[in-house]
Amino acid sequence: MKQSIKVLTISLICLFAANSMSFAQTTPPDKSKRPSQPATASGKFGNSTLTIDYSSPAVKGRKVWGELVPYDKVWRAGANEATTITTDGELTVAGKKLPAGKYSFYVMPTEKDWTVIVNSQTGQWGIKRGGETTRLPENDVLTASVTPKKSSIFNENLVYEVTKDGFVLKWENMELPVSVK
């Protein structure tokens, strides 16, 4: 009898431990506890809604443009997972047609004009171990040149703002307006 109770007790402990580990592995992480908080910007352009989902890093005393975010290198346009844009109807983004769908949004900053990149691959982490993006260029559906401008205020946290003319990426001392129709 004592042997049966021992076996039953050990079995229950193993079952509980396995169940706990299984639960821990399937529970999605709480993104609100990350240093770079999740954020969303959304707006209407005609009958279509554009939504931008991103993680908002902070400057934290660092020089962003040309250092934290290097020039001439594709960047995920946020932190953590690659930034996504979703539209429920066809739009014209930076002068080019974009069909309805969900896309990753990247930029390649330079000291002058920047390239905005809309890519059909979604759901990936934004960067690889070496620091380069997870973007696969063969999945690009739109690339366009856009001119950044100096911001009138300092933006500690990266923010996307949807305006009547499109959307604006704002961070540190820079704003990148992207036209949308």
GROMACS elastic network, one bead per residue, 0.5 to 0.9 nm:
[ bonds ]
;  ai    aj funct       b0    kb
    1     4     6  0.51247   500
    1     5     6  0.63698   500
    1     6     6  0.86698   500
    2     5     6  0.51627   500
    2     6     6  0.61746   500
    2     7     6  0.86754   500
    3     6     6  0.50698   500
    3     7     6  0.62123   500
    3     8     6  0.85530   500
    4     7     6  0.51105   500
    4     8     6  0.60087   500
    4     9     6  0.84697   500
    5     9     6  0.59495   500
    5    10     6  0.85101   500
    6     9     6  0.50997   500
    6    10     6  0.61256   500
    6    11     6  0.84476   500
    7    10     6  0.52018   500
    7    11     6  0.59935   500
    7    12     6  0.85651   500
    8    11     6  0.50402   500
    8    12     6  0.61432   500
    8    13     6  0.86331   500
    9    12     6  0.51620   500
    9    13     6  0.62040   500
    9    14     6  0.86535   500
   10    13     6  0.50938   500
   10    14     6  0.61624   500
   10    15     6  0.85164   500
   11    14     6  0.51661   500
   11    15     6  0.60493   500
   11    16     6  0.85523   500
   12    16     6  0.60165   500
   12    17     6  0.84885   500
   13    16     6  0.51278   500
   13    17     6  0.60925   500
   13    18     6  0.85543   500
   14    17     6  0.50801   500
   14    18     6  0.60268   500
   14    19     6  0.84070   500
   15    18     6  0.52041   500
   15    19     6  0.60222   500
   15    20     6  0.85387   500
   16    19     6  0.50742   500
   16    20     6  0.60764   500
   16    21     6  0.86555   500
   17    20     6  0.50891   500
   17    21     6  0.62241   500
   17    22     6  0.85416   500
   18    21     6  0.51922   500
   18    22     6  0.60716   500
   18    23     6  0.85791   500
   19    22     6  0.50478   500
   19    23     6  0.61316   500
   19    24     6  0.86178   500
   20    23     6  0.51192   500
   20    24     6  0.61759   500
   20    25     6  0.86884   500
   21    24     6  0.50659   500
   21    25     6  0.62416   500
   21    26     6  0.87831   500
   22    25     6  0.52412   500
   22    26     6  0.64075   500
   22    27     6  0.87934   500
   23    26     6  0.52891   500
   23    27     6  0.61234   500
   24    27     6  0.54987   500
   24    28     6  0.85195   500
   25    28     6  0.79065   500
   27    30     6  0.88820   500
   28    31     6  0.85930   500
   29    32     6  0.88203   500
   29    33     6  0.86841   500
   30    33     6  0.58947   500
   30    34     6  0.77301   500
   31    34     6  0.55321   500
   31    36     6  0.87207   500
   31    37     6  0.69890   500
   31    38     6  0.65783   500
   32    35     6  0.82364   500
   32    36     6  0.83730   500
   32    37     6  0.56988   500
   32    38     6  0.64348   500
   33    36     6  0.84385   500
   33    37     6  0.72819   500
   34    37     6  0.57367   500
   34    38     6  0.81215   500
   35    56     6  0.85051   500
   35    57     6  0.72404   500
   35    58     6  0.83782   500
   36    55     6  0.55030   500
   36    58     6  0.70019   500
   36    78     6  0.86846   500
   36    79     6  0.64764   500
   36    80     6  0.75860   500
   36   157     6  0.86861   500
   37    54     6  0.84197   500
   37    55     6  0.52967   500
   37    56     6  0.52932   500
   37    57     6  0.71060   500
   37    79     6  0.87205   500
   38    53     6  0.73973   500
   38    54     6  0.58142   500
   38    56     6  0.62050   500
   38    79     6  0.88706   500
   39    52     6  0.82603   500
   39    53     6  0.59791   500
   39    54     6  0.54771   500
   39    55     6  0.57967   500
   39    56     6  0.66333   500
   39   159     6  0.81126   500
   39   160     6  0.86439   500
   40    51     6  0.69249   500
   40    52     6  0.55113   500
   40    54     6  0.63484   500
   40    55     6  0.85021   500
   40   159     6  0.89567   500
   40   160     6  0.78358   500
   41    50     6  0.82624   500
   41    51     6  0.57416   500
   41    52     6  0.51388   500
   41    53     6  0.67811   500
   41    54     6  0.86002   500
   41   159     6  0.84999   500
   41   160     6  0.61222   500
   41   161     6  0.61685   500
   41   162     6  0.63471   500
   41   167     6  0.87838   500
   42    49     6  0.70286   500
   42    50     6  0.55469   500
   42    52     6  0.62129   500
   42    53     6  0.87635   500
   42   161     6  0.80769   500
   42   162     6  0.62411   500
   43    48     6  0.84662   500
   43    49     6  0.56467   500
   43    50     6  0.55041   500
   43    51     6  0.66866   500
   43   162     6  0.58673   500
   43   163     6  0.75604   500
   43   164     6  0.83886   500
   43   166     6  0.87012   500
   43   167     6  0.88263   500
   44    47     6  0.67281   500
   44    48     6  0.56426   500
   44    50     6  0.62399   500
   44    51     6  0.89118   500
   44   162     6  0.87525   500
   44   164     6  0.83811   500
   45    48     6  0.53041   500
   45    49     6  0.62193   500
   45    50     6  0.74006   500
   45    91     6  0.77806   500
   45   164     6  0.77017   500
   45   165     6  0.86911   500
   45   166     6  0.81827   500
   45   180     6  0.73380   500
   45   181     6  0.59785   500
   46    49     6  0.80613   500
   46   181     6  0.75741   500
   47    88     6  0.87182   500
   47    89     6  0.73518   500
   48    87     6  0.65411   500
   48    88     6  0.56398   500
   48    90     6  0.71521   500
   48    91     6  0.73725   500
   48   100     6  0.86233   500
   49    86     6  0.79561   500
   49    87     6  0.55298   500
   49    88     6  0.58470   500
   49    89     6  0.71256   500
   50    85     6  0.68448   500
   50    86     6  0.56565   500
   50    88     6  0.71719   500
   50    89     6  0.84888   500
   50    91     6  0.86684   500
   50   162     6  0.86243   500
   51    84     6  0.80650   500
   51    85     6  0.55247   500
   51    86     6  0.51423   500
   51    87     6  0.64958   500
   51   162     6  0.88678   500
   52    83     6  0.71934   500
   52    84     6  0.56842   500
   52    86     6  0.65390   500
   52   105     6  0.87853   500
   52   160     6  0.75938   500
   52   162     6  0.89167   500
   53    82     6  0.89211   500
   53    83     6  0.58087   500
   53    84     6  0.52643   500
   53    85     6  0.64558   500
   53    86     6  0.83804   500
   54    77     6  0.79041   500
   54    78     6  0.58116   500
   54    79     6  0.71027   500
   54    80     6  0.82405   500
   54    81     6  0.76045   500
   54    82     6  0.72902   500
   54    84     6  0.66027   500
   54    85     6  0.88209   500
   54   159     6  0.86683   500
   54   160     6  0.84194   500
   55    77     6  0.88605   500
   55    78     6  0.54021   500
   55    80     6  0.63151   500
   55    81     6  0.74966   500
   55    82     6  0.85240   500
   55    83     6  0.72646   500
   55   158     6  0.81862   500
   55   159     6  0.88348   500
   56    78     6  0.59774   500
   56    79     6  0.62601   500
   56    80     6  0.89150   500
   56   157     6  0.59966   500
   56   159     6  0.64394   500
   56   160     6  0.89869   500
   57    60     6  0.88467   500
   57    78     6  0.67156   500
   57    79     6  0.59623   500
   57    80     6  0.89675   500
   57   156     6  0.84174   500
   57   157     6  0.56604   500
   57   158     6  0.57590   500
   57   159     6  0.88144   500
   57   171     6  0.89513   500
   58    61     6  0.86802   500
   58    62     6  0.88972   500
   58   155     6  0.85222   500
   58   156     6  0.54165   500
   58   158     6  0.64406   500
   58   171     6  0.83301   500
   58   172     6  0.85201   500
   59    62     6  0.54713   500
   59    63     6  0.72874   500
   59    64     6  0.67480   500
   59   155     6  0.81204   500
   59   156     6  0.52835   500
   59   157     6  0.63656   500
   59   158     6  0.81534   500
   59   171     6  0.79234   500
   59   172     6  0.65377   500
   60    63     6  0.88485   500
   60   156     6  0.73810   500
   60   157     6  0.88670   500
   61    64     6  0.89945   500
   61   156     6  0.88855   500
   62    67     6  0.83425   500
   62    68     6  0.71863   500
   63    66     6  0.76113   500
   63    67     6  0.60334   500
   63    68     6  0.63360   500
   63    69     6  0.85991   500
   63   172     6  0.81921   500
   64    67     6  0.56002   500
   64    69     6  0.55818   500
   64    70     6  0.81054   500
   64   171     6  0.82420   500
   64   172     6  0.68480   500
   64   173     6  0.88682   500
   65    68     6  0.63858   500
   65    69     6  0.52820   500
   65    70     6  0.63828   500
   65    71     6  0.70751   500
   65   109     6  0.79003   500
   65   110     6  0.87648   500
   65   111     6  0.86499   500
   65   172     6  0.82682   500
   65   173     6  0.88463   500
   65   174     6  0.84521   500
   66    69     6  0.56380   500
   66    72     6  0.86890   500
   66   109     6  0.81585   500
   66   110     6  0.79029   500
   66   111     6  0.78576   500
   67    71     6  0.76537   500
   69    73     6  0.80907   500
   69    74     6  0.89667   500
   69    75     6  0.70506   500
   69   109     6  0.80409   500
   70    73     6  0.60051   500
   70    74     6  0.84482   500
   70    75     6  0.82381   500
   70   108     6  0.87635   500
   70   109     6  0.74193   500
   70   110     6  0.82221   500
   71    74     6  0.83010   500
   71   108     6  0.70903   500
   71   109     6  0.51207   500
   71   111     6  0.67573   500
   72   108     6  0.59403   500
   72   109     6  0.58410   500
   72   110     6  0.52578   500
   72   111     6  0.84065   500
   72   114     6  0.87386   500
   73   107     6  0.84223   500
   73   108     6  0.55087   500
   73   109     6  0.69182   500
   73   110     6  0.81776   500
   73   132     6  0.78733   500
   73   133     6  0.88061   500
   74    77     6  0.87556   500
   74   106     6  0.66228   500
   74   107     6  0.57038   500
   74   109     6  0.73136   500
   74   115     6  0.86707   500
   74   117     6  0.88078   500
   74   132     6  0.74155   500
   74   133     6  0.65788   500
   74   135     6  0.83490   500
   75    78     6  0.78845   500
   75    82     6  0.88592   500
   75   106     6  0.56338   500
   75   107     6  0.54292   500
   75   108     6  0.59441   500
   75   109     6  0.78334   500
   75   126     6  0.81946   500
   75   127     6  0.83580   500
   75   132     6  0.77672   500
   75   133     6  0.63092   500
   76    79     6  0.70407   500
   76    80     6  0.85763   500
   76    81     6  0.79097   500
   76    82     6  0.51335   500
   76    83     6  0.61530   500
   76   104     6  0.81621   500
   76   105     6  0.66782   500
   76   107     6  0.66958   500
   76   108     6  0.88516   500
   76   126     6  0.55864   500
   76   127     6  0.74309   500
   76   133     6  0.64894   500
   76   134     6  0.84329   500
   76   135     6  0.82725   500
   77    82     6  0.72149   500
   77    83     6  0.60318   500
   77   105     6  0.66814   500
   77   106     6  0.52957   500
   77   107     6  0.60456   500
   77   108     6  0.88610   500
   77   126     6  0.88205   500
   77   169     6  0.82925   500
   78    81     6  0.79567   500
   78    82     6  0.69378   500
   78    83     6  0.59563   500
   78   106     6  0.86714   500
   78   126     6  0.83040   500
   78   158     6  0.72358   500
   78   159     6  0.88145   500
   79    82     6  0.70833   500
   79    83     6  0.76867   500
   79   126     6  0.70254   500
   79   127     6  0.89602   500
   80    83     6  0.83867   500
   80   125     6  0.62082   500
   80   126     6  0.57300   500
   80   127     6  0.78764   500
   81    84     6  0.86565   500
   81   123     6  0.71330   500
   81   124     6  0.60261   500
   81   127     6  0.78936   500
   82   104     6  0.60944   500
   82   105     6  0.70048   500
   82   106     6  0.76750   500
   82   122     6  0.75062   500
   82   123     6  0.73144   500
   82   124     6  0.62973   500
   82   125     6  0.57875   500
   82   127     6  0.78476   500
   82   133     6  0.84451   500
   82   134     6  0.81744   500
   82   135     6  0.86426   500
   83   103     6  0.84549   500
   83   104     6  0.56158   500
   83   105     6  0.53775   500
   83   106     6  0.72348   500
   83   122     6  0.87425   500
   83   126     6  0.77228   500
   84   102     6  0.68873   500
   84   103     6  0.54176   500
   84   105     6  0.54245   500
   84   106     6  0.87647   500
   84   118     6  0.87965   500
   84   122     6  0.71701   500
   84   123     6  0.85277   500
   85   101     6  0.83212   500
   85   102     6  0.58734   500
   85   103     6  0.53388   500
   85   104     6  0.61971   500
   85   105     6  0.63829   500
   85   118     6  0.82837   500
   86   100     6  0.74407   500
   86   101     6  0.56551   500
   86   103     6  0.62009   500
   86   104     6  0.86912   500
   87    90     6  0.71692   500
   87    91     6  0.76512   500
   87    98     6  0.86415   500
   87    99     6  0.78594   500
   87   100     6  0.50797   500
   87   101     6  0.54825   500
   87   102     6  0.65566   500
   87   103     6  0.87644   500
   88    99     6  0.85202   500
   88   101     6  0.63285   500
   88   102     6  0.85732   500
   89    98     6  0.86066   500
   89    99     6  0.65828   500
   89   101     6  0.76450   500
   90    97     6  0.70380   500
   90    98     6  0.56158   500
   90   101     6  0.84549   500
   91    96     6  0.81804   500
   91    97     6  0.58845   500
   91    98     6  0.52254   500
   91    99     6  0.65248   500
   91   100     6  0.74376   500
   91   180     6  0.67341   500
   91   181     6  0.57948   500
   92    95     6  0.56142   500
   92    96     6  0.50659   500
   92    98     6  0.57847   500
   92    99     6  0.86057   500
   92   179     6  0.79178   500
   92   180     6  0.55019   500
   92   181     6  0.50548   500
   93    96     6  0.52481   500
   93    97     6  0.63095   500
   93    98     6  0.65067   500
   93   142     6  0.84384   500
   93   144     6  0.85200   500
   93   166     6  0.79557   500
   93   178     6  0.70376   500
   93   179     6  0.57790   500
   93   181     6  0.67249   500
   94    97     6  0.85348   500
   94   116     6  0.83287   500
   94   143     6  0.85458   500
   94   144     6  0.62120   500
   94   145     6  0.76841   500
   94   146     6  0.72975   500
   94   166     6  0.87044   500
   94   178     6  0.57339   500
   94   180     6  0.63124   500
   94   181     6  0.86760   500
   95   144     6  0.78142   500
   95   179     6  0.72505   500
   95   180     6  0.76867   500
   95   181     6  0.83482   500
   96   142     6  0.70611   500
   96   143     6  0.82486   500
   96   144     6  0.76543   500
   97   142     6  0.79226   500
   98   101     6  0.84062   500
   98   118     6  0.86494   500
   98   141     6  0.76712   500
   98   142     6  0.72169   500
  101   120     6  0.84585   500
  102   119     6  0.89519   500
  102   120     6  0.71373   500
  102   121     6  0.86014   500
  102   122     6  0.73487   500
  103   118     6  0.61921   500
  103   119     6  0.54391   500
  103   121     6  0.63867   500
  103   122     6  0.58862   500
  103   141     6  0.88524   500
  104   117     6  0.81577   500
  104   118     6  0.58279   500
  104   119     6  0.50778   500
  104   120     6  0.63655   500
  104   121     6  0.62707   500
  104   122     6  0.54314   500
  104   123     6  0.81475   500
  104   124     6  0.88023   500
  104   135     6  0.83933   500
  105   116     6  0.74416   500
  105   117     6  0.58372   500
  105   119     6  0.63942   500
  106   115     6  0.83726   500
  106   116     6  0.60019   500
  106   118     6  0.64389   500
  106   119     6  0.77763   500
  106   133     6  0.88679   500
  106   135     6  0.81486   500
  107   114     6  0.67929   500
  107   115     6  0.54990   500
  107   117     6  0.57199   500
  107   118     6  0.86811   500
  108   113     6  0.89818   500
  108   114     6  0.55744   500
  108   115     6  0.50285   500
  108   116     6  0.65429   500
  108   117     6  0.78952   500
  109   112     6  0.79051   500
  109   113     6  0.71346   500
  109   115     6  0.66371   500
  109   116     6  0.86126   500
  109   148     6  0.88375   500
  110   113     6  0.59922   500
  110   114     6  0.55893   500
  110   115     6  0.82922   500
  111   114     6  0.80127   500
  112   147     6  0.69693   500
  112   148     6  0.75794   500
  113   145     6  0.63264   500
  113   146     6  0.57219   500
  113   148     6  0.66139   500
  114   144     6  0.82261   500
  114   145     6  0.55959   500
  114   146     6  0.52398   500
  114   147     6  0.60097   500
  114   148     6  0.70066   500
  114   176     6  0.84928   500
  115   143     6  0.65000   500
  115   144     6  0.54628   500
  115   146     6  0.60644   500
  115   147     6  0.86112   500
  116   142     6  0.79435   500
  116   143     6  0.55541   500
  116   144     6  0.53982   500
  116   145     6  0.63557   500
  116   146     6  0.68583   500
  116   178     6  0.83651   500
  117   140     6  0.67222   500
  117   141     6  0.77631   500
  117   142     6  0.57604   500
  117   144     6  0.68474   500
  118   139     6  0.86017   500
  118   140     6  0.58178   500
  118   141     6  0.57548   500
  118   142     6  0.50446   500
  118   143     6  0.64395   500
  119   122     6  0.77661   500
  119   135     6  0.75203   500
  119   136     6  0.79052   500
  119   137     6  0.76679   500
  119   138     6  0.85535   500
  119   139     6  0.53700   500
  119   141     6  0.54672   500
  119   142     6  0.70175   500
  119   143     6  0.88238   500
  120   139     6  0.53963   500
  120   140     6  0.62857   500
  120   141     6  0.65018   500
  121   124     6  0.76281   500
  121   135     6  0.75688   500
  121   136     6  0.75871   500
  121   139     6  0.63670   500
  121   140     6  0.83209   500
  122   125     6  0.89550   500
  123   126     6  0.89302   500
  124   127     6  0.84747   500
  124   134     6  0.69405   500
  124   135     6  0.85323   500
  125   128     6  0.77243   500
  125   133     6  0.84700   500
  125   134     6  0.69339   500
  126   132     6  0.85535   500
  126   133     6  0.57006   500
  126   134     6  0.57802   500
  126   135     6  0.79007   500
  127   130     6  0.78256   500
  127   131     6  0.56348   500
  127   132     6  0.54921   500
  127   134     6  0.52286   500
  127   135     6  0.83195   500
  128   131     6  0.54240   500
  128   132     6  0.56555   500
  128   133     6  0.60065   500
  128   134     6  0.60736   500
  129   132     6  0.75874   500
  130   133     6  0.88299   500
  132   135     6  0.85264   500
  133   136     6  0.85224   500
  135   138     6  0.87884   500
  135   139     6  0.79772   500
  135   140     6  0.85329   500
  136   139     6  0.57096   500
  136   140     6  0.74188   500
  137   140     6  0.53614   500
  138   141     6  0.85437   500
  140   143     6  0.72101   500
  146   176     6  0.73927   500
  146   177     6  0.74176   500
  146   178     6  0.68046   500
  146   179     6  0.89451   500
  147   176     6  0.67740   500
  147   177     6  0.75191   500
  147   178     6  0.87098   500
  148   174     6  0.67730   500
  148   175     6  0.56711   500
  148   177     6  0.66810   500
  149   173     6  0.86714   500
  149   174     6  0.58190   500
  149   175     6  0.53799   500
  149   176     6  0.64402   500
  149   177     6  0.81238   500
  150   153     6  0.87133   500
  150   173     6  0.58389   500
  150   175     6  0.61321   500
  150   176     6  0.88121   500
  151   154     6  0.68290   500
  151   155     6  0.82323   500
  151   170     6  0.76221   500
  151   171     6  0.83405   500
  151   172     6  0.79451   500
  151   173     6  0.50310   500
  151   175     6  0.54767   500
  152   173     6  0.75788   500
  152   174     6  0.84513   500
  152   175     6  0.89742   500
  153   172     6  0.83424   500
  153   173     6  0.68105   500
  153   174     6  0.87716   500
  154   170     6  0.89794   500
  154   171     6  0.74463   500
  154   172     6  0.53462   500
  154   173     6  0.52356   500
  154   174     6  0.81438   500
  155   158     6  0.67276   500
  155   159     6  0.79599   500
  155   170     6  0.66478   500
  155   173     6  0.65630   500
  155   174     6  0.82158   500
  156   171     6  0.65969   500
  156   172     6  0.57329   500
  156   173     6  0.88971   500
  157   170     6  0.81800   500
  157   171     6  0.61125   500
  157   172     6  0.73471   500
  158   169     6  0.72222   500
  158   170     6  0.56952   500
  158   172     6  0.74517   500
  159   168     6  0.81167   500
  159   169     6  0.59687   500
  159   170     6  0.53003   500
  159   171     6  0.65448   500
  160   167     6  0.67143   500
  160   168     6  0.55296   500
  160   170     6  0.62162   500
  160   171     6  0.88819   500
  161   166     6  0.85506   500
  161   167     6  0.54674   500
  161   168     6  0.52041   500
  161   169     6  0.66887   500
  161   170     6  0.77829   500
  162   165     6  0.80054   500
  162   166     6  0.58965   500
  162   168     6  0.64607   500
  163   166     6  0.52553   500
  163   167     6  0.55457   500
  163   168     6  0.75460   500
  164   167     6  0.80992   500
  164   180     6  0.84104   500
  164   181     6  0.89539   500
  165   177     6  0.86521   500
  165   178     6  0.80175   500
  165   179     6  0.55999   500
  165   180     6  0.59961   500
  165   181     6  0.72515   500
  166   177     6  0.71807   500
  166   178     6  0.56234   500
  166   181     6  0.70962   500
  167   176     6  0.83098   500
  167   177     6  0.59216   500
  167   178     6  0.53880   500
  167   179     6  0.66076   500
  167   180     6  0.71926   500
  168   175     6  0.63551   500
  168   176     6  0.53225   500
  168   178     6  0.60098   500
  168   179     6  0.85810   500
  169   174     6  0.82235   500
  169   175     6  0.56185   500
  169   176     6  0.50312   500
  169   177     6  0.65617   500
  169   178     6  0.81473   500
  170   173     6  0.78230   500
  170   174     6  0.59190   500
  170   176     6  0.64828   500
  170   177     6  0.86135   500
  171   174     6  0.56542   500
  171   175     6  0.66166   500
  171   176     6  0.89195   500
  172   175     6  0.84382   500
